[in-house]
Each structure stands twice: as structure tokens, then as C-alpha cells.
Amino acid sequence: MPNGKAKDRFLKPLVADYEELLGRFQQTESVRFEEFTAIWRNMGFSSVFYGSLAGNEMREFCHLTLTMAFNYFLPPYSFQIRVGGLYLLYGLYHTQLASPKEKIRIALKDWEQIQKFYQDSVNSQHYDAVYIIRKLITENAVLYTAMPQMLTFRVKKKPQHHKVCEEFRDRPERVKDLISTDMLQEVANIQSHHERLKASVLERSSIAVTQQDLPARLHSCVLEFLHWQDRHENHGDADHLVYAEEKAQQVEASKSRRHRQVEMDTSISGTGYIKEAPKYHKSRAPSLKARTNKNLCGEGDEQKIQYWLLSAAEEDKTALKRQKRKHSFRW
């Protein structure tokens, strides 16, 4: 499996098996490791490494399996799917046939998300996930890297883009997290204190800056949003079709505007010459080689010549002696 075509041949079946395994784990509505291992054994998932691959091909395949499985351990997937992705990494690492074992690459940009996931697991008392994370780190199964994929100088590689599975995507609950029970109680206390202060200042106060039932109204808005979210998820396919139709109409409208612009330019000129709309090109940053040449050699004919010699030229030594004598005469 040394070339990109062989990787593409393994990639789609591998992703299909991962999503089948995680889909069954999602149906359990549990994050327990025993539930995951039961599905793993039922599917015989360890046989994913069985085949005619050997040597470097087997190592590359093990690297591919861990890289693709790591995507399910990160957002935007739900907490349960991320736990399943963690268990998947643990199972693949211990059942791989490469020797020495291929490690799990964790890039610097993903470490903050993993730390947050670990803390959430501790706070929620999901000790199965906590144990697996600590086990992988203790066994030195993690390779901390600067980039998610290995980079090679002047070698072009086809980037592996992970397509997010919409069924596993995390449900946005920012509104529910913002308007919590403690927050509503705090708002009620602040409003009560505000009313008492207002009554003490003005005996006959007619000022109504805030609504009297603000906490109840906030709670009602949150419930209404959650009900709408449930209905939206149930009719997600229909909404997706409507969205696709709207996007198609926008594209057609933009195309018609471009055609109208060309026709207008033709009518203004009065000739058969068609003036096209100006094209905007995104400016590219200069390469590392160009910046290095600019800093060391300069641009055009004005070059910065730097001498890297320990000894100076003879004419430079003579000029230096003259300069010293000139200054000595002034004193």
C-alpha cells in the first residue's frame, strides 16, 4: 500500500466499518466500555488487520487505521461518539499487527479539546473513558506532534479530508447551557433586589425598566427552542432539500447577474466587443525561498553583499589605518 490509489482503495471500506461500529454503539445510549467491547467482538473487528499485507505495507495500513479513527475522537461529534472513538483507538492500537506498534498521533491544535474531554469525563464520572485515556498515555501509545500529518520537504501529498457523519454530529446545546437553573435563580434574585431598591428610592414608582416575569419568560423561551430543535431534527431531510433548492436558486441568480453585466457592457460600448467582469485573484504570500533570497541578496541590482570571511581585504585594512590616524591627529 505505498501509493495513494491503494490508500483510497482501503479508505472507504474502513470508514464504513467505523461508522457501522459507532452506529451500533450509539444505539446502546451508553458510554460503558463493556457495551463497546460486546459490539467489537460481535463484529469481529480485530480481523480488520488480517490479510496479505506485511512489512512496510502493514505499518502504513496501521497508521491509516489510527489516523482515520482519531477523527471520531474530536469535535464536532457528540460526547458518546467521541467516547466510542476513544475505545476504537484503544482497540486498534492493541490489536494491530505492526511491530513495533504504530502510535496515535495527537497534534498540538487538538490537545486542548482532548484535555476538555478528559475533564468532562471526570466531572461526569465516566471513569471508563478516564481509565482508557490514562492507560494509553501510560503505555506510551501517544505521539505528540506539531501537525496532524507528517510533512515532507518538497513532497506533495494528497490531503485526507474527513467527511463528517451527520448522524454522529453533536447537538448544539449552547442555549440550554446558558439559561440554566442556577442562572434563572440568580436572575430572579437580582430582579427582586432591584425591585426593593427601586421601592425604597421612590414611594410611588412607575418605572418599569425590567419585566416582572423575566425568569419565567427566559425559561419559556428555552423550552420553546428545545421543542423547535426536536422538530427540526425530525424533519432534517426535508429542511436539507429546501436549503439545497434555495442554494440552487441563489447560484442561478448570481449567474444571471453575471450575464446581465456582460450584456450591459456590450450595449454601452456599441461594438461587438464584450467586456468581461474583472477577475479577482487572491494574492499569495511569498514562499520561504523567495523571502530568504530577499533578506540575504536583496531585490534587483541592489544586493546586500555580506562577507563571511575572518580576514579582511588588504584595501579595507589600509582604509582602516588611515581612519585611525585621522582621528588621532584631531586629538
C-alpha positions in Angstrom: 0.0 0.0 0.0 2.7 2.5 -0.8 0.8 4.7 -3.2 -2.3 6.9 -2.9 -4.5 4.7 -5.0 -4.1 1.8 -2.6 -4.9 4.1 0.3 -8.1 5.2 -1.4 -9.0 1.6 -2.0 -8.8 0.8 1.7 -10.2 4.2 2.9 -13.9 3.8 2.0 -14.4 0.3 3.5 -12.5 1.3 6.6 -14.7 4.4 7.2 -17.9 2.3 6.5 -16.8 -0.3 9.1 -16.0 2.5 11.7 -19.4 4.1 11.2 -21.2 0.8 11.4 -19.4 0.0 14.7 -20.1 3.5 16.2 -23.7 3.5 14.9 -24.4 0.3 16.9 -22.6 1.8 19.9 -24.8 4.9 19.6 -28.0 2.8 19.7 -27.0 1.5 23.2 -27.2 5.1 24.6 -24.3 4.2 26.9 -20.7 5.1 27.3 -19.6 2.0 29.1 -16.6 0.1 27.8 -18.3 -3.3 28.2 -21.0 -2.3 25.8 -18.4 -1.3 23.2 -16.4 -4.5 23.6 -19.5 -6.6 23.1 -20.1 -4.9 19.7 -16.4 -5.2 18.9 -16.4 -9.0 19.5 -19.7 -9.4 17.7 -18.4 -7.8 14.5 -15.0 -9.5 14.8 -13.4 -6.1 14.4 -9.9 -7.4 15.1 -9.9 -9.1 11.7 -9.5 -5.7 10.1 -5.7 -6.3 10.2 -5.9 -9.8 8.7 -4.8 -10.1 5.1 -1.8 -10.4 2.8 -0.1 -7.1 3.9 3.3 -7.3 5.6 6.3 -5.2 6.4 6.0 -1.6 5.5 2.6 -2.0 3.9 1.2 -3.3 7.2 2.7 -0.4 9.1 1.2 2.1 6.6 -2.2 0.4 6.9 -2.0 0.5 10.8 -1.1 4.2 10.5 -4.1 4.8 8.3 -6.5 3.0 10.6 -5.4 5.0 13.7 -5.4 8.3 11.7 -9.0 7.8 10.5 -10.2 6.5 13.8 -8.8 9.6 15.6 -11.2 11.9 13.7 -14.1 10.4 15.7 -12.4 11.4 18.9 -12.7 15.1 18.1 -15.5 17.6 17.7 -18.0 18.1 16.1 -19.1 14.7 17.2 -21.3 14.1 20.3 -19.8 13.0 23.6 -20.9 9.4 23.2 -19.4 9.1 19.7 -16.2 10.6 21.0 -16.1 8.1 23.7 -16.7 5.4 21.1 -13.8 6.9 19.0 -11.6 6.6 22.1 -12.5 3.0 22.6 -11.9 2.4 18.9 -8.4 3.8 19.1 -7.7 1.7 22.2 -8.8 -1.5 20.4 -7.0 -0.8 17.2 -3.8 0.1 19.0 -3.7 -3.2 20.9 -4.8 -5.5 18.0 -2.6 -4.0 15.3 0.0 -6.4 13.8 2.8 -3.8 13.2 5.9 -4.4 15.3 6.8 -2.1 17.0 3.3 -0.7 17.3 2.3 2.3 15.4 1.5 5.2 17.8 -1.5 7.5 17.9 -0.6 11.0 16.6 -2.0 13.9 18.7 -1.4 17.3 17.1 -0.9 20.4 19.2 -4.1 22.0 17.9 -6.2 19.0 19.2 -4.6 18.7 22.7 -6.9 21.4 24.2 -10.0 19.6 23.0 -8.7 16.3 24.5 -8.0 17.9 27.8 -11.5 19.4 27.9 -12.9 15.9 27.0 -10.9 14.4 29.8 -12.1 16.9 32.4 -15.8 16.5 31.3 -15.4 12.7 31.7 -14.0 13.2 35.2 -16.8 15.6 36.2 -19.5 13.3 34.8 -17.9 10.3 36.5 -17.4 8.4 33.2 -14.4 6.5 34.7 -14.3 4.0 31.8 -13.2 6.8 29.4 -10.9 8.3 32.0 -9.2 5.0 32.5 -8.7 4.4 28.8 -7.1 7.8 28.3 -4.7 7.3 31.2 -3.9 3.8 30.1 -2.9 5.0 26.6 -0.7 7.7 28.0 0.9 5.4 30.5 1.6 2.8 27.8 3.4 5.4 25.7 0.9 4.8 22.9 0.6 8.6 22.1 2.9 10.5 19.8 2.7 14.2 20.4 3.3 16.1 17.2 3.1 19.6 15.8 1.0 18.7 12.8 -1.7 16.1 12.4 0.1 14.5 9.4 3.7 14.0 8.7 5.2 16.7 6.5 8.0 16.1 4.0 10.1 18.8 2.3 9.1 19.4 -1.4 6.9 16.3 -1.5 3.2 16.9 -2.5 0.8 14.6 -0.7 -2.9 14.3 -1.3 -4.6 15.7 1.9 -7.0 13.3 3.6 -10.2 15.2 4.3 -12.6 13.6 6.8 -16.2 13.8 5.9 -18.3 14.4 9.0 -21.1 11.9 9.6 -24.2 14.0 10.2 -25.8 11.2 12.3 -23.0 11.5 14.8 -22.7 15.3 15.0 -23.0 16.9 18.4 -26.4 18.5 19.1 -25.9 22.3 19.8 -27.0 23.0 23.4 -25.5 26.4 23.9 -28.8 28.0 24.8 -29.6 25.2 27.3 -26.1 25.7 28.9 -26.5 29.4 29.0 -30.0 29.5 30.5 -29.5 27.0 33.4 -31.5 26.6 36.6 -28.8 28.4 38.6 -28.7 31.3 36.2 -32.5 31.7 36.3 -32.4 31.7 40.1 -29.6 34.3 40.1 -31.7 36.5 37.7 -34.7 36.2 40.0 -32.6 37.2 43.0 -31.1 40.2 41.2 -34.6 41.3 40.0 -36.0 41.0 43.5 -33.2 43.1 44.9 -33.7 45.7 42.1 -37.4 46.0 42.9 -36.6 46.5 46.6 -34.1 49.3 45.8 -36.5 51.0 43.5 -39.3 50.9 46.1 -37.0 52.4 48.7 -36.0 55.3 46.5 -39.4 56.2 45.1 -42.6 55.7 47.1 -44.8 55.8 44.1 -42.6 54.3 41.5 -43.9 54.0 38.0 -40.6 53.0 36.4 -40.7 49.6 34.7 -37.2 49.1 33.3 -37.3 45.3 33.6 -40.2 42.9 33.1 -41.7 41.4 36.3 -41.7 37.8 35.0 -38.3 37.8 33.3 -37.0 34.5 34.7 -40.3 32.7 33.7 -40.1 34.2 30.2 -36.5 33.1 29.7 -37.4 29.6 30.8 -40.3 29.6 28.4 -38.1 30.7 25.5 -35.6 27.9 26.3 -38.4 25.2 26.3 -39.7 26.6 23.0 -36.3 26.4 21.4 -35.7 22.8 22.6 -39.1 21.8 21.1 -38.2 23.5 17.8 -34.9 21.8 17.8 -36.5 18.4 18.2 -38.9 19.1 15.3 -36.0 20.4 13.2 -34.1 17.2 13.7 -37.1 15.0 12.9 -37.6 17.0 9.6 -33.9 17.4 8.9 -34.1 15.7 5.5 -36.9 18.0 4.3 -35.1 21.1 5.6 -31.9 19.9 3.8 -33.9 19.7 0.5 -35.3 23.1 0.9 -31.9 24.5 1.7 -30.4 22.9 -1.4 -33.2 24.4 -3.5 -32.5 27.8 -2.1 -28.8 27.5 -2.8 -29.5 26.4 -6.3 -31.7 29.4 -6.9 -29.0 31.7 -5.5 -26.5 30.2 -7.8 -28.8 30.7 -10.8 -29.4 34.3 -9.7 -25.7 35.0 -9.5 -25.1 33.5 -12.9 -27.9 35.7 -14.4 -26.4 38.8 -12.8 -23.0 38.0 -14.4 -24.7 37.6 -17.8 -26.5 40.8 -17.4 -23.3 42.6 -16.6 -21.6 41.3 -19.8 -24.6 42.3 -21.9 -24.7 45.8 -20.4 -21.0 46.4 -21.2 -21.7 45.3 -24.8 -24.6 47.8 -25.1 -22.5 50.6 -23.7 -19.5 50.1 -26.0 -21.8 49.9 -29.1 -19.5 47.3 -30.7 -19.2 43.6 -30.7 -16.5 43.6 -28.1 -17.6 42.0 -24.8 -16.0 43.4 -21.7 -15.9 40.7 -19.1 -16.3 41.3 -15.4 -12.9 41.8 -13.7 -11.5 38.8 -12.1 -10.1 39.0 -8.6 -7.2 36.8 -7.8 -6.2 36.0 -4.2 -2.7 37.3 -3.6 -0.3 34.6 -2.5 2.3 35.1 0.2 5.9 34.8 -1.0 7.5 31.4 -0.5 10.2 30.6 2.1 12.8 30.6 -0.7 11.7 34.0 -2.0 11.8 35.5 1.5 15.2 34.1 2.1 16.6 35.4 -1.2 15.1 38.8 -0.4 16.6 39.0 3.0 20.1 37.8 2.1 20.5 39.0 -1.5 18.0 41.8 -1.8 16.0 42.7 -4.8 17.1 43.8 -8.3 20.6 45.3 -8.7 20.9 46.5 -5.1 22.2 43.4 -3.5 23.3 43.1 0.1 26.7 41.5 0.0 27.8 40.0 3.3 31.3 38.9 3.8 31.7 35.8 5.9 35.5 35.9 6.0 37.5 36.0 9.2 40.2 38.2 7.4 39.5 41.5 5.7 40.8 42.6 2.3 44.0 44.5 2.0 42.4 47.7 0.8 40.0 47.6 3.8 42.9 47.3 6.2 44.6 50.3 4.6 41.5 52.4 4.8 41.0 51.4 8.4 44.6 52.5 9.3 44.0 55.9 7.6 40.9 56.4 9.5 42.6 55.7 12.8 45.5 58.2 12.0 42.9 60.8 11.1 41.2 60.6 14.4 44.5 60.6 16.3 45.5 63.9 14.7 42.3 65.5 15.8 43.1 64.7 19.4 
